[in-house]
């Protein structure tokens, strides 16, 4: 009967509230709360299934450790840790600096990084890094190269000279190099294996001898995207707990304020009936969540790159703007639905107030509107929800 009453509130609220006020019981609102929590679990799982997070190496708390610690590197130049670095969650607070006096070339090599899989279809697809070249204006880069090492003697090779045709001594150059069997990495040695990348080597040559400095930061293997559902199932539980708290708090705030406002205006009513009819009115929370879930289910897969999860401010802004473009229509739909549900909730509460306290229709709707709006504002101020 109560499950029937829950849905009767949607299509025949006047009749439903008449029955509810004649025999008020908490079981109805509790069932609505359970439905709302279950719907939110479905909603967050739907969003997570559309969210693919880029996997990078180094990963986790290690961040970009390869450009934070000089001991990973060997070089023909002097090696130091510089405070000149990128600003971003994944970029730490240091870069690795290579410097040479009166030199026309240098190389730097990263070893002991394990065996990294860059093969198809599961391996890393790209390598990204930031480089700053500090050199006299008259000295030009004659050759720049990247080699991915595969064991002690084998490697894959890529010429990067064209990336440094024009050099600004103050800028970090952002390079992303495709890697793997389908990439333009060429000149492999006989036993080079994309499933076993063990290190890398940069080489630079200049047009003439000078005092030269190269700084390197933000070095990552990347290009693998995995659904958030693979590692975020615990987030479903946390989100469902949040949904429970949101419903519970809204229920008691809204019900309490409706009771106080009605009492202040001279109504003779009890706390329990007010609280129960408000709980039934919040069936709109459940409906809103169902519509939002259906809307998000229409989205394509959304790829969240490193730039969103830990890049610089400019990188984040550009990547986030792309996500916003992809989700614009769904955001508009859910925004309109949210506003519509606000009005619907107020109308349902107004109908309930009319039946309980026998105010006029206008007065009942105004009381419901004031109580609902104040409850939302107070919650937003205290709880941030």
BELJO-V936860 format. One record per helix or strand of 2 or more residues. SS is the DSSP state (helix for helix, strand for strand). FROM is the first residue (numbers start at 1). LEN is the number of residues. Records with the same first field share a line. If there is no record, write none. Layout:
SS=FROM-LEN  FROM-LEN
This chain:
helix=2-10  13-10  27-24  60-3  65-3  70-3  89-3  161-4  228-3  233-32  271-11  283-15  306-5  313-45  361-22
strand=51-7  73-3  78-5  95-16  126-9  141-10  154-6  173-6  199-29  302-3
